[in-house]
Amino acid sequence: MRRRDEQQRQATHLVCRHCGQLLPVSRFERYRTGTYRRVCHHCWWELYGRRMRQQYILRQVENRNLV
């Protein structure tokens, strides 16, 4: 196991790579390995989640128009 991974598992606060804020680990997604995503929930939504949600809605609308 990498030393960085072990340090991250023991951490109580992490710095978001996007906004640069020091936040508690509860504001980050936890992976199965015990490590955390490097981008907080809010920034992840701003960067990826909103776009994925919009694409999902557009696909649903297109499928309705085809039927």
All heavy atoms as a GROMACS GRO file, in nm:
protein
  597
    1MET      N    1   0.085  -0.117   0.000
    1MET     CA    2   0.000   0.000   0.000
    1MET      C    3   0.090   0.124   0.000
    1MET      O    4   0.192   0.129   0.067
    1MET     CB    5  -0.088  -0.001   0.125
    1MET     CG    6  -0.176   0.117   0.134
    1MET     SD    7  -0.275   0.127   0.284
    1MET     CE    8  -0.318  -0.037   0.318
    2ARG      N    9   0.049   0.222  -0.078
    2ARG     CA   10   0.128   0.344  -0.085
    2ARG      C   11   0.115   0.426   0.044
    2ARG      O   12   0.011   0.426   0.108
    2ARG     CB   13   0.083   0.429  -0.204
    2ARG     CG   14   0.113   0.361  -0.336
    2ARG     CD   15   0.078   0.448  -0.451
    2ARG     NE   16  -0.065   0.479  -0.449
    2ARG     CZ   17  -0.130   0.534  -0.550
    2ARG    NH1   18  -0.066   0.564  -0.659
    2ARG    NH2   19  -0.258   0.559  -0.541
    3ARG      N   20   0.221   0.494   0.081
    3ARG     CA   21   0.222   0.574   0.202
    3ARG      C   22   0.117   0.685   0.197
    3ARG      O   23   0.049   0.714   0.295
    3ARG     CB   24   0.361   0.635   0.222
    3ARG     CG   25   0.381   0.690   0.361
    3ARG     CD   26   0.523   0.738   0.380
    3ARG     NE   27   0.512   0.881   0.400
    3ARG     CZ   28   0.590   0.972   0.348
    3ARG    NH1   29   0.690   0.936   0.273
    3ARG    NH2   30   0.571   1.098   0.371
    4ARG      N   31   0.100   0.743   0.079
    4ARG     CA   32   0.002   0.851   0.061
    4ARG      C   33  -0.139   0.800   0.088
    4ARG      O   34  -0.220   0.867   0.151
    4ARG     CB   35   0.011   0.908  -0.079
    4ARG     CG   36  -0.088   1.018  -0.107
    4ARG     CD   37  -0.074   1.068  -0.246
    4ARG     NE   38  -0.074   0.954  -0.338
    4ARG     CZ   39  -0.102   0.962  -0.466
    4ARG    NH1   40  -0.131   1.076  -0.520
    4ARG    NH2   41  -0.101   0.856  -0.543
    5ASP      N   42  -0.170   0.677   0.042
    5ASP     CA   43  -0.301   0.619   0.065
    5ASP      C   44  -0.326   0.600   0.215
    5ASP      O   45  -0.435   0.626   0.264
    5ASP     CB   46  -0.315   0.485  -0.006
    5ASP     CG   47  -0.323   0.500  -0.157
    5ASP    OD1   48  -0.342   0.615  -0.205
    5ASP    OD2   49  -0.310   0.398  -0.226
    6GLU      N   50  -0.224   0.552   0.285
    6GLU     CA   51  -0.239   0.531   0.429
    6GLU      C   52  -0.261   0.664   0.500
    6GLU      O   53  -0.344   0.674   0.591
    6GLU     CB   54  -0.114   0.462   0.484
    6GLU     CG   55  -0.127   0.424   0.629
    6GLU     CD   56  -0.242   0.327   0.655
    6GLU    OE1   57  -0.267   0.239   0.572
    6GLU    OE2   58  -0.308   0.342   0.759
    7GLN      N   59  -0.191   0.768   0.459
    7GLN     CA   60  -0.210   0.900   0.520
    7GLN      C   61  -0.351   0.951   0.493
    7GLN      O   62  -0.414   1.011   0.581
    7GLN     CB   63  -0.109   0.999   0.466
    7GLN     CG   64   0.032   0.975   0.513
    7GLN     CD   65   0.131   1.069   0.445
    7GLN    OE1   66   0.098   1.131   0.345
    7GLN    NE2   67   0.251   1.076   0.499
    8GLN      N   68  -0.402   0.927   0.374
    8GLN     CA   69  -0.535   0.975   0.339
    8GLN      C   70  -0.642   0.901   0.419
    8GLN      O   71  -0.742   0.960   0.458
    8GLN     CB   72  -0.560   0.959   0.189
    8GLN     CG   73  -0.680   1.037   0.141
    8GLN     CD   74  -0.703   1.019  -0.006
    8GLN    OE1   75  -0.697   0.908  -0.057
    8GLN    NE2   76  -0.730   1.127  -0.075
    9ARG      N   77  -0.622   0.773   0.445
    9ARG     CA   78  -0.720   0.697   0.524
    9ARG      C   79  -0.729   0.748   0.667
    9ARG      O   80  -0.833   0.742   0.730
    9ARG     CB   81  -0.682   0.549   0.526
    9ARG     CG   82  -0.711   0.479   0.398
    9ARG     CD   83  -0.689   0.330   0.412
    9ARG     NE   84  -0.717   0.262   0.289
    9ARG     CZ   85  -0.625   0.219   0.203
    9ARG    NH1   86  -0.499   0.233   0.231
    9ARG    NH2   87  -0.661   0.159   0.092
   10GLN      N   88  -0.619   0.801   0.720
   10GLN     CA   89  -0.615   0.850   0.857
   10GLN      C   90  -0.654   0.997   0.869
   10GLN      O   91  -0.674   1.047   0.979
   10GLN     CB   92  -0.474   0.832   0.915
   10GLN     CG   93  -0.423   0.690   0.911
   10GLN     CD   94  -0.509   0.593   0.988
   10GLN    OE1   95  -0.566   0.628   1.090
   10GLN    NE2   96  -0.523   0.471   0.938
   11ALA      N   97  -0.666   1.068   0.757
   11ALA     CA   98  -0.691   1.212   0.758
   11ALA      C   99  -0.831   1.244   0.809
   11ALA      O  100  -0.925   1.167   0.792
   11ALA     CB  101  -0.673   1.268   0.618
   12THR      N  102  -0.845   1.361   0.872
   12THR     CA  103  -0.976   1.409   0.914
   12THR      C  104  -1.022   1.524   0.827
   12THR      O  105  -1.140   1.553   0.820
   12THR     CB  106  -0.972   1.455   1.061
   12THR    OG1  107  -0.875   1.558   1.074
   12THR    CG2  108  -0.940   1.338   1.153
   13HIS      N  109  -0.927   1.592   0.760
   13HIS     CA  110  -0.958   1.702   0.670
   13HIS      C  111  -0.873   1.688   0.544
   13HIS      O  112  -0.760   1.638   0.551
   13HIS     CB  113  -0.927   1.837   0.735
   13HIS     CG  114  -1.022   1.873   0.844
   13HIS    ND1  115  -1.018   1.816   0.968
   13HIS    CD2  116  -1.127   1.959   0.845
   13HIS    CE1  117  -1.114   1.866   1.042
   13HIS    NE2  118  -1.182   1.953   0.970
   14LEU      N  119  -0.927   1.730   0.431
   14LEU     CA  120  -0.855   1.727   0.304
   14LEU      C  121  -0.874   1.860   0.232
   14LEU      O  122  -0.971   1.931   0.256
   14LEU     CB  123  -0.908   1.614   0.214
   14LEU     CG  124  -0.887   1.472   0.262
   14LEU    CD1  125  -0.964   1.376   0.173
   14LEU    CD2  126  -0.741   1.437   0.264
   15VAL      N  127  -0.784   1.890   0.141
   15VAL     CA  128  -0.793   2.012   0.060
   15VAL      C  129  -0.849   1.974  -0.076
   15VAL      O  130  -0.797   1.884  -0.143
   15VAL     CB  131  -0.654   2.078   0.044
   15VAL    CG1  132  -0.663   2.198  -0.048
   15VAL    CG2  133  -0.600   2.118   0.180
   16CYS      N  134  -0.955   2.041  -0.116
   16CYS     CA  135  -1.015   2.016  -0.248
   16CYS      C  136  -0.920   2.067  -0.356
   16CYS      O  137  -0.869   2.179  -0.347
   16CYS     CB  138  -1.150   2.088  -0.257
   16CYS     SG  139  -1.226   2.076  -0.420
   17ARG      N  140  -0.897   1.987  -0.458
   17ARG     CA  141  -0.807   2.026  -0.566
   17ARG      C  142  -0.866   2.133  -0.656
   17ARG      O  143  -0.792   2.200  -0.728
   17ARG     CB  144  -0.769   1.906  -0.651
   17ARG     CG  145  -0.667   1.820  -0.585
   17ARG     CD  146  -0.605   1.729  -0.686
   17ARG     NE  147  -0.497   1.655  -0.625
   17ARG     CZ  148  -0.438   1.552  -0.682
   17ARG    NH1  149  -0.478   1.512  -0.799
   17ARG    NH2  150  -0.340   1.491  -0.621
   18HIS      N  151  -0.997   2.150  -0.654
   18HIS     CA  152  -1.058   2.249  -0.742
   18HIS      C  153  -1.073   2.385  -0.673
   18HIS      O  154  -1.026   2.485  -0.723
   18HIS     CB  155  -1.194   2.200  -0.792
   18HIS     CG  156  -1.255   2.291  -0.892
   18HIS    ND1  157  -1.356   2.376  -0.862
   18HIS    CD2  158  -1.227   2.311  -1.023
   18HIS    CE1  159  -1.389   2.447  -0.969
   18HIS    NE2  160  -1.312   2.407  -1.068
   19CYS      N  161  -1.136   2.388  -0.556
   19CYS     CA  162  -1.162   2.516  -0.489
   19CYS      C  163  -1.053   2.552  -0.388
   19CYS      O  164  -1.044   2.667  -0.346
   19CYS     CB  165  -1.299   2.516  -0.421
   19CYS     SG  166  -1.315   2.398  -0.284
   20GLY      N  167  -0.971   2.456  -0.348
   20GLY     CA  168  -0.860   2.483  -0.257
   20GLY      C  169  -0.899   2.497  -0.111
   20GLY      O  170  -0.816   2.533  -0.028
   21GLN      N  171  -1.023   2.466  -0.074
   21GLN     CA  172  -1.068   2.479   0.064
   21GLN      C  173  -1.030   2.356   0.145
   21GLN      O  174  -1.030   2.244   0.094
   21GLN     CB  175  -1.219   2.496   0.070
   21GLN     CG  176  -1.268   2.626   0.015
   21GLN     CD  177  -1.419   2.638   0.030
   21GLN    OE1  178  -1.487   2.541   0.064
   21GLN    NE2  179  -1.472   2.756   0.005
   22LEU      N  180  -0.998   2.379   0.272
   22LEU     CA  181  -0.973   2.271   0.366
   22LEU      C  182  -1.108   2.229   0.422
   22LEU      O  183  -1.175   2.308   0.489
   22LEU     CB  184  -0.880   2.316   0.478
   22LEU     CG  185  -0.846   2.213   0.583
   22LEU    CD1  186  -0.765   2.101   0.520
   22LEU    CD2  187  -0.770   2.276   0.697
   23LEU      N  188  -1.150   2.105   0.394
   23LEU     CA  189  -1.283   2.057   0.432
   23LEU      C  190  -1.271   1.924   0.506
   23LEU      O  191  -1.176   1.850   0.487
   23LEU     CB  192  -1.369   2.036   0.306
   23LEU     CG  193  -1.393   2.159   0.220
   23LEU    CD1  194  -1.452   2.118   0.086
   23LEU    CD2  195  -1.484   2.256   0.291
   24PRO      N  196  -1.371   1.892   0.591
   24PRO     CA  197  -1.370   1.760   0.656
   24PRO      C  198  -1.389   1.650   0.552
   24PRO      O  199  -1.448   1.672   0.446
   24PRO     CB  200  -1.488   1.766   0.753
   24PRO     CG  201  -1.572   1.878   0.707
   24PRO     CD  202  -1.484   1.973   0.632
   25VAL      N  203  -1.342   1.531   0.583
   25VAL     CA  204  -1.349   1.421   0.487
   25VAL      C  205  -1.493   1.382   0.455
   25VAL      O  206  -1.517   1.320   0.351
   25VAL     CB  207  -1.270   1.297   0.535
   25VAL    CG1  208  -1.122   1.324   0.536
   25VAL    CG2  209  -1.319   1.248   0.668
   26SER      N  210  -1.588   1.420   0.537
   26SER     CA  211  -1.728   1.390   0.508
   26SER      C  212  -1.778   1.465   0.385
   26SER      O  213  -1.880   1.428   0.328
   26SER     CB  214  -1.816   1.425   0.628
   26SER     OG  215  -1.808   1.563   0.656
   27ARG      N  216  -1.706   1.566   0.340
   27ARG     CA  217  -1.744   1.643   0.222
   27ARG      C  218  -1.684   1.585   0.094
   27ARG      O  219  -1.699   1.642  -0.014
   27ARG     CB  220  -1.697   1.789   0.236
   27ARG     CG  221  -1.751   1.862   0.357
   27ARG     CD  222  -1.896   1.902   0.344
   27ARG     NE  223  -1.923   1.984   0.230
   27ARG     CZ  224  -1.920   2.117   0.228
   27ARG    NH1  225  -1.889   2.184   0.336
   27ARG    NH2  226  -1.948   2.183   0.118
   28PHE      N  227  -1.615   1.470   0.104
   28PHE     CA  228  -1.552   1.404  -0.010
   28PHE      C  229  -1.610   1.264  -0.026
   28PHE      O  230  -1.648   1.201   0.072
   28PHE     CB  231  -1.401   1.393   0.011
   28PHE     CG  232  -1.330   1.525   0.013
   28PHE    CD1  233  -1.320   1.598   0.130
   28PHE    CD2  234  -1.276   1.577  -0.102
   28PHE    CE1  235  -1.256   1.720   0.133
   28PHE    CE2  236  -1.211   1.700  -0.100
   28PHE     CZ  237  -1.201   1.771   0.018
   29GLU      N  238  -1.615   1.216  -0.151
   29GLU     CA  239  -1.662   1.080  -0.176
   29GLU      C  240  -1.554   0.981  -0.134
   29GLU      O  241  -1.436   1.001  -0.163
   29GLU     CB  242  -1.693   1.062  -0.324
   29GLU     CG  243  -1.743   0.924  -0.358
   29GLU     CD  244  -1.770   0.906  -0.506
   29GLU    OE1  245  -1.764   1.004  -0.581
   29GLU    OE2  246  -1.795   0.792  -0.545
   30ARG      N  247  -1.594   0.875  -0.068
   30ARG     CA  248  -1.500   0.773  -0.024
   30ARG      C  249  -1.505   0.655  -0.119
   30ARG      O  250  -1.612   0.604  -0.152
   30ARG     CB  251  -1.534   0.728   0.117
   30ARG     CG  252  -1.430   0.635   0.173
   30ARG     CD  253  -1.459   0.605   0.317
   30ARG     NE  254  -1.348   0.529   0.371
   30ARG     CZ  255  -1.318   0.519   0.497
   30ARG    NH1  256  -1.392   0.580   0.585
   30ARG    NH2  257  -1.217   0.448   0.536
   31TYR      N  258  -1.389   0.607  -0.162
   31TYR     CA  259  -1.380   0.490  -0.249
   31TYR      C  260  -1.379   0.362  -0.165
   31TYR      O  261  -1.358   0.366  -0.044
   31TYR     CB  262  -1.252   0.495  -0.333
   31TYR     CG  263  -1.248   0.607  -0.434
   31TYR    CD1  264  -1.149   0.703  -0.429
   31TYR    CD2  265  -1.343   0.616  -0.534
   31TYR    CE1  266  -1.144   0.805  -0.523
   31TYR    CE2  267  -1.340   0.717  -0.628
   31TYR     CZ  268  -1.239   0.812  -0.622
   31TYR     OH  269  -1.234   0.913  -0.713
   32ARG      N  270  -1.399   0.248  -0.231
   32ARG     CA  271  -1.397   0.119  -0.163
   32ARG      C  272  -1.264   0.091  -0.095
   32ARG      O  273  -1.257   0.020   0.004
   32ARG     CB  274  -1.426   0.007  -0.261
   32ARG     CG  275  -1.565   0.006  -0.313
   32ARG     CD  276  -1.583  -0.109  -0.407
   32ARG     NE  277  -1.713  -0.101  -0.472
   32ARG     CZ  278  -1.753  -0.181  -0.566
   32ARG    NH1  279  -1.673  -0.276  -0.609
   32ARG    NH2  280  -1.872  -0.167  -0.618
   33THR      N  281  -1.157   0.145  -0.149
   33THR     CA  282  -1.023   0.121  -0.095
   33THR      C  283  -0.999   0.197   0.034
   33THR      O  284  -0.898   0.176   0.100
   33THR     CB  285  -0.916   0.163  -0.197
   33THR    OG1  286  -0.932   0.302  -0.226
   33THR    CG2  287  -0.926   0.081  -0.323
   34GLY      N  288  -1.090   0.288   0.069
   34GLY     CA  289  -1.074   0.367   0.191
   34GLY      C  290  -1.017   0.505   0.165
   34GLY      O  291  -1.008   0.586   0.256
   35THR      N  292  -0.975   0.531   0.042
   35THR     CA  293  -0.924   0.663   0.008
   35THR      C  294  -1.039   0.753  -0.036
   35THR      O  295  -1.152   0.706  -0.052
   35THR     CB  296  -0.817   0.655  -0.103
   35THR    OG1  297  -0.877   0.594  -0.217
   35THR    CG2  298  -0.697   0.574  -0.057
   36TYR      N  299  -1.011   0.880  -0.055
   36TYR     CA  300  -1.115   0.976  -0.089
   36TYR      C  301  -1.089   1.041  -0.224
   36TYR      O  302  -0.975   1.055  -0.266
   36TYR     CB  303  -1.121   1.087   0.018
   36TYR     CG  304  -1.165   1.036   0.152
   36TYR    CD1  305  -1.074   0.990   0.245
   36TYR    CD2  306  -1.300   1.031   0.184
   36TYR    CE1  307  -1.116   0.943   0.368
   36TYR    CE2  308  -1.343   0.984   0.307
   36TYR     CZ  309  -1.250   0.940   0.399
   36TYR     OH  310  -1.291   0.893   0.519
   37ARG      N  311  -1.198   1.082  -0.289
   37ARG     CA  312  -1.188   1.158  -0.413
   37ARG      C  313  -1.118   1.290  -0.380
   37ARG      O  314  -1.135   1.345  -0.273
   37ARG     CB  315  -1.329   1.185  -0.468
   37ARG     CG  316  -1.330   1.256  -0.601
   37ARG     CD  317  -1.470   1.285  -0.647
   37ARG     NE  318  -1.548   1.166  -0.675
   37ARG     CZ  319  -1.549   1.105  -0.793
   37ARG    NH1  320  -1.479   1.152  -0.892
   37ARG    NH2  321  -1.621   0.996  -0.810
   38ARG      N  322  -1.042   1.345  -0.472
   38ARG     CA  323  -0.966   1.466  -0.446
   38ARG      C  324  -1.047   1.595  -0.464
   38ARG      O  325  -0.998   1.702  -0.436
   38ARG     CB  326  -0.844   1.472  -0.538
   38ARG     CG  327  -0.748   1.359  -0.519
   38ARG     CD  328  -0.678   1.371  -0.388
   38ARG     NE  329  -0.581   1.264  -0.373
   38ARG     CZ  330  -0.470   1.278  -0.306
   38ARG    NH1  331  -0.443   1.389  -0.245
   38ARG    NH2  332  -0.388   1.177  -0.296
   39VAL      N  333  -1.170   1.582  -0.514
   39VAL     CA  334  -1.257   1.697  -0.538
   39VAL      C  335  -1.379   1.684  -0.447
   39VAL      O  336  -1.440   1.577  -0.442
   39VAL     CB  337  -1.299   1.704  -0.686
   39VAL    CG1  338  -1.388   1.823  -0.712
   39VAL    CG2  339  -1.177   1.710  -0.775
   40CYS      N  340  -1.417   1.791  -0.376
   40CYS     CA  341  -1.530   1.785  -0.284
   40CYS      C  342  -1.662   1.764  -0.360
   40CYS      O  343  -1.668   1.780  -0.482
   40CYS     CB  344  -1.537   1.912  -0.199
   40CYS     SG  345  -1.578   2.063  -0.289
   41HIS      N  346  -1.767   1.729  -0.286
   41HIS     CA  347  -1.897   1.702  -0.347
   41HIS      C  348  -1.948   1.820  -0.430
   41HIS      O  349  -1.997   1.803  -0.541
   41HIS     CB  350  -2.002   1.670  -0.240
   41HIS     CG  351  -1.983   1.538  -0.175
   41HIS    ND1  352  -1.986   1.419  -0.242
   41HIS    CD2  353  -1.962   1.506  -0.045
   41HIS    CE1  354  -1.967   1.319  -0.158
   41HIS    NE2  355  -1.951   1.369  -0.037
   42HIS      N  356  -1.936   1.940  -0.375
   42HIS     CA  357  -1.988   2.058  -0.444
   42HIS      C  358  -1.914   2.082  -0.576
   42HIS      O  359  -1.977   2.104  -0.680
   42HIS     CB  360  -1.976   2.181  -0.355
   42HIS     CG  361  -2.022   2.306  -0.421
   42HIS    ND1  362  -2.155   2.334  -0.441
   42HIS    CD2  363  -1.953   2.410  -0.473
   42HIS    CE1  364  -2.166   2.450  -0.503
   42HIS    NE2  365  -2.044   2.498  -0.523
   43CYS      N  366  -1.782   2.078  -0.573
   43CYS     CA  367  -1.703   2.101  -0.695
   43CYS      C  368  -1.725   1.989  -0.796
   43CYS      O  369  -1.730   2.014  -0.916
   43CYS     CB  370  -1.556   2.115  -0.662
   43CYS     SG  371  -1.517   2.265  -0.570
   44TRP      N  372  -1.739   1.864  -0.748
   44TRP     CA  373  -1.765   1.754  -0.840
   44TRP      C  374  -1.895   1.778  -0.914
   44TRP      O  375  -1.903   1.758  -1.035
   44TRP     CB  376  -1.771   1.621  -0.764
   44TRP     CG  377  -1.786   1.505  -0.858
   44TRP    CD1  378  -1.686   1.436  -0.918
   44TRP    CD2  379  -1.908   1.449  -0.906
   44TRP    NE1  380  -1.738   1.338  -0.998
   44TRP    CE2  381  -1.875   1.345  -0.994
   44TRP    CE3  382  -2.042   1.475  -0.883
   44TRP    CZ2  383  -1.971   1.268  -1.057
   44TRP    CZ3  384  -2.138   1.399  -0.948
   44TRP    CH2  385  -2.101   1.297  -1.034
   45TRP      N  386  -1.997   1.825  -0.842
   45TRP     CA  387  -2.126   1.854  -0.906
   45TRP      C  388  -2.109   1.963  -1.011
   45TRP      O  389  -2.162   1.954  -1.121
   45TRP     CB  390  -2.230   1.892  -0.803
   45TRP     CG  391  -2.358   1.935  -0.865
   45TRP    CD1  392  -2.405   2.062  -0.875
   45TRP    CD2  393  -2.455   1.853  -0.930
   45TRP    NE1  394  -2.524   2.064  -0.942
   45TRP    CE2  395  -2.559   1.937  -0.976
   45TRP    CE3  396  -2.465   1.717  -0.953
   45TRP    CZ2  397  -2.669   1.889  -1.044
   45TRP    CZ3  398  -2.576   1.670  -1.021
   45TRP    CH2  399  -2.677   1.754  -1.065
   46GLU      N  400  -2.035   2.068  -0.977
   46GLU     CA  401  -2.013   2.179  -1.070
   46GLU      C  402  -1.935   2.134  -1.194
   46GLU      O  403  -1.965   2.176  -1.305
   46GLU     CB  404  -1.938   2.293  -1.002
   46GLU     CG  405  -2.015   2.363  -0.893
   46GLU     CD  406  -2.135   2.438  -0.946
   46GLU    OE1  407  -2.126   2.496  -1.056
   46GLU    OE2  408  -2.238   2.439  -0.876
   47LEU      N  409  -1.836   2.048  -1.175
   47LEU     CA  410  -1.750   2.006  -1.286
   47LEU      C  411  -1.810   1.895  -1.371
   47LEU      O  412  -1.799   1.898  -1.494
   47LEU     CB  413  -1.615   1.957  -1.232
   47LEU     CG  414  -1.527   2.064  -1.168
   47LEU    CD1  415  -1.408   1.998  -1.100
   47LEU    CD2  416  -1.481   2.162  -1.273
   48TYR      N  417  -1.872   1.794  -1.308
   48TYR     CA  418  -1.914   1.674  -1.380
   48TYR      C  419  -2.062   1.642  -1.365
   48TYR      O  420  -2.126   1.604  -1.462
   48TYR     CB  421  -1.833   1.554  -1.332
   48TYR     CG  422  -1.685   1.576  -1.334
   48TYR    CD1  423  -1.614   1.594  -1.217
   48TYR    CD2  424  -1.616   1.582  -1.455
   48TYR    CE1  425  -1.477   1.615  -1.218
   48TYR    CE2  426  -1.480   1.604  -1.457
   48TYR     CZ  427  -1.411   1.620  -1.339
   48TYR     OH  428  -1.277   1.643  -1.341
   49GLY      N  429  -2.114   1.650  -1.247
   49GLY     CA  430  -2.250   1.604  -1.219
   49GLY      C  431  -2.357   1.677  -1.296
   49GLY      O  432  -2.449   1.616  -1.350
   50ARG      N  433  -2.347   1.809  -1.302
   50ARG     CA  434  -2.449   1.887  -1.372
   50ARG      C  435  -2.452   1.851  -1.520
   50ARG      O  436  -2.558   1.832  -1.578
   50ARG     CB  437  -2.421   2.036  -1.354
   50ARG     CG  438  -2.525   2.123  -1.422
   50ARG     CD  439  -2.499   2.267  -1.397
   50ARG     NE  440  -2.521   2.294  -1.255
   50ARG     CZ  441  -2.473   2.400  -1.193
   50ARG    NH1  442  -2.402   2.488  -1.256
   50ARG    NH2  443  -2.497   2.418  -1.065
   51ARG      N  444  -2.335   1.839  -1.581
   51ARG     CA  445  -2.327   1.805  -1.723
   51ARG      C  446  -2.385   1.666  -1.749
   51ARG      O  447  -2.460   1.646  -1.844
   51ARG     CB  448  -2.183   1.811  -1.770
   51ARG     CG  449  -2.172   1.788  -1.920
   51ARG     CD  450  -2.030   1.799  -1.974
   51ARG     NE  451  -1.943   1.882  -1.896
   51ARG     CZ  452  -1.818   1.849  -1.866
   51ARG    NH1  453  -1.767   1.737  -1.909
   51ARG    NH2  454  -1.742   1.929  -1.795
   52MET      N  455  -2.353   1.570  -1.663
   52MET     CA  456  -2.406   1.435  -1.679
   52MET      C  457  -2.557   1.433  -1.663
   52MET      O  458  -2.627   1.364  -1.738
   52MET     CB  459  -2.342   1.340  -1.577
   52MET     CG  460  -2.198   1.310  -1.608
   52MET     SD  461  -2.107   1.207  -1.490
   52MET     CE  462  -2.226   1.141  -1.382
   53ARG      N  463  -2.609   1.509  -1.569
   53ARG     CA  464  -2.754   1.516  -1.548
   53ARG      C  465  -2.823   1.576  -1.669
   53ARG      O  466  -2.927   1.528  -1.714
   53ARG     CB  467  -2.783   1.599  -1.423
   53ARG     CG  468  -2.928   1.621  -1.395
   53ARG     CD  469  -2.992   1.496  -1.342
   53ARG     NE  470  -3.131   1.524  -1.309
   53ARG     CZ  471  -3.227   1.436  -1.310
   53ARG    NH1  472  -3.200   1.312  -1.338
   53ARG    NH2  473  -3.348   1.469  -1.281
   54GLN      N  474  -2.766   1.683  -1.726
   54GLN     CA  475  -2.825   1.745  -1.844
   54GLN      C  476  -2.824   1.650  -1.964
   54GLN      O  477  -2.922   1.644  -2.039
   54GLN     CB  478  -2.751   1.874  -1.878
   54GLN     CG  479  -2.777   1.985  -1.780
   54GLN     CD  480  -2.690   2.106  -1.803
   54GLN    OE1  481  -2.590   2.099  -1.875
   54GLN    NE2  482  -2.725   2.217  -1.740
   55GLN      N  483  -2.716   1.576  -1.982
   55GLN     CA  484  -2.709   1.480  -2.091
   55GLN      C  485  -2.812   1.370  -2.073
   55GLN      O  486  -2.875   1.326  -2.169
   55GLN     CB  487  -2.569   1.421  -2.100
   55GLN     CG  488  -2.466   1.518  -2.150
   55GLN     CD  489  -2.326   1.464  -2.143
   55GLN    OE1  490  -2.301   1.360  -2.083
   55GLN    NE2  491  -2.232   1.534  -2.205
   56TYR      N  492  -2.832   1.326  -1.949
   56TYR     CA  493  -2.932   1.223  -1.920
   56TYR      C  494  -3.072   1.273  -1.957
   56TYR      O  495  -3.149   1.202  -2.022
   56TYR     CB  496  -2.926   1.186  -1.772
   56TYR     CG  497  -3.037   1.095  -1.728
   56TYR    CD1  498  -3.034   0.960  -1.757
   56TYR    CD2  499  -3.147   1.146  -1.659
   56TYR    CE1  500  -3.137   0.875  -1.718
   56TYR    CE2  501  -3.251   1.064  -1.619
   56TYR     CZ  502  -3.245   0.929  -1.648
   56TYR     OH  503  -3.348   0.847  -1.609
   57ILE      N  504  -3.104   1.396  -1.918
   57ILE     CA  505  -3.235   1.453  -1.949
   57ILE      C  506  -3.255   1.466  -2.099
   57ILE      O  507  -3.361   1.432  -2.153
   57ILE     CB  508  -3.253   1.588  -1.879
   57ILE    CG1  509  -3.262   1.566  -1.728
   57ILE    CG2  510  -3.376   1.662  -1.930
   57ILE    CD1  511  -3.256   1.693  -1.646
   58LEU      N  512  -3.152   1.510  -2.170
   58LEU     CA  513  -3.163   1.523  -2.316
   58LEU      C  514  -3.186   1.388  -2.383
   58LEU      O  515  -3.265   1.377  -2.477
   58LEU     CB  516  -3.038   1.590  -2.373
   58LEU     CG  517  -3.023   1.738  -2.344
   58LEU    CD1  518  -2.888   1.788  -2.394
   58LEU    CD2  519  -3.136   1.817  -2.406
   59ARG      N  520  -3.119   1.284  -2.335
   59ARG     CA  521  -3.140   1.150  -2.390
   59ARG      C  522  -3.283   1.102  -2.366
   59ARG      O  523  -3.344   1.041  -2.454
   59ARG     CB  524  -3.042   1.050  -2.329
   59ARG     CG  525  -2.904   1.054  -2.389
   59ARG     CD  526  -2.823   0.932  -2.350
   59ARG     NE  527  -2.817   0.908  -2.208
   59ARG     CZ  528  -2.725   0.956  -2.124
   59ARG    NH1  529  -2.630   1.035  -2.170
   59ARG    NH2  530  -2.728   0.927  -1.996
   60GLN      N  531  -3.337   1.132  -2.249
   60GLN     CA  532  -3.474   1.093  -2.219
   60GLN      C  533  -3.573   1.163  -2.311
   60GLN      O  534  -3.668   1.102  -2.361
   60GLN     CB  535  -3.508   1.124  -2.073
   60GLN     CG  536  -3.428   1.045  -1.973
   60GLN     CD  537  -3.450   0.897  -1.987
   60GLN    OE1  538  -3.561   0.849  -2.003
   60GLN    NE2  539  -3.340   0.822  -1.984
   61VAL      N  540  -3.550   1.292  -2.336
   61VAL     CA  541  -3.638   1.369  -2.425
   61VAL      C  542  -3.629   1.314  -2.567
   61VAL      O  543  -3.731   1.299  -2.635
   61VAL     CB  544  -3.601   1.519  -2.421
   61VAL    CG1  545  -3.674   1.596  -2.529
   61VAL    CG2  546  -3.633   1.576  -2.283
   62GLU      N  547  -3.507   1.285  -2.613
   62GLU     CA  548  -3.491   1.229  -2.748
   62GLU      C  549  -3.560   1.095  -2.761
   62GLU      O  550  -3.622   1.066  -2.862
   62GLU     CB  551  -3.343   1.216  -2.781
   62GLU     CG  552  -3.274   1.348  -2.804
   62GLU     CD  553  -3.124   1.331  -2.821
   62GLU    OE1  554  -3.074   1.216  -2.816
   62GLU    OE2  555  -3.057   1.435  -2.839
   63ASN      N  556  -3.552   1.011  -2.659
   63ASN     CA  557  -3.616   0.878  -2.663
   63ASN      C  558  -3.767   0.893  -2.668
   63ASN      O  559  -3.835   0.815  -2.734
   63ASN     CB  560  -3.575   0.795  -2.542
   63ASN     CG  561  -3.432   0.748  -2.553
   63ASN    OD1  562  -3.376   0.744  -2.661
   63ASN    ND2  563  -3.373   0.713  -2.441
   64ARG      N  564  -3.822   0.990  -2.600
   64ARG     CA  565  -3.968   1.012  -2.605
   64ARG      C  566  -4.012   1.059  -2.742
   64ARG      O  567  -4.120   1.023  -2.788
   64ARG     CB  568  -4.008   1.117  -2.501
   64ARG     CG  569  -4.002   1.066  -2.361
   64ARG     CD  570  -4.052   1.169  -2.264
   64ARG     NE  571  -4.012   1.131  -2.130
   64ARG     CZ  572  -4.001   1.214  -2.030
   64ARG    NH1  573  -4.026   1.342  -2.047
   64ARG    NH2  574  -3.965   1.173  -1.911
   65ASN      N  575  -3.929   1.141  -2.806
   65ASN     CA  576  -3.965   1.192  -2.938
   65ASN      C  577  -3.955   1.083  -3.045
   65ASN      O  578  -4.023   1.091  -3.147
   65ASN     CB  579  -3.876   1.310  -2.977
   65ASN     CG  580  -3.905   1.432  -2.895
   65ASN    OD1  581  -4.014   1.447  -2.837
   65ASN    ND2  582  -3.809   1.522  -2.884
   66LEU      N  583  -3.873   0.984  -3.025
   66LEU     CA  584  -3.857   0.875  -3.122
   66LEU      C  585  -3.973   0.776  -3.114
   66LEU      O  586  -4.004   0.710  -3.213
   66LEU     CB  587  -3.725   0.801  -3.098
   66LEU     CG  588  -3.598   0.880  -3.126
   66LEU    CD1  589  -3.476   0.797  -3.090
   66LEU    CD2  590  -3.592   0.923  -3.271
   67VAL      N  591  -4.036   0.766  -3.001
   67VAL     CA  592  -4.143   0.666  -2.984
   67VAL      C  593  -4.275   0.721  -3.028
   67VAL      O  594  -4.311   0.824  -3.045
   67VAL     CB  595  -4.152   0.623  -2.835
   67VAL    CG1  596  -4.271   0.532  -2.814
   67VAL    CG2  597  -4.025   0.556  -2.796
   0.00000   0.00000   0.00000
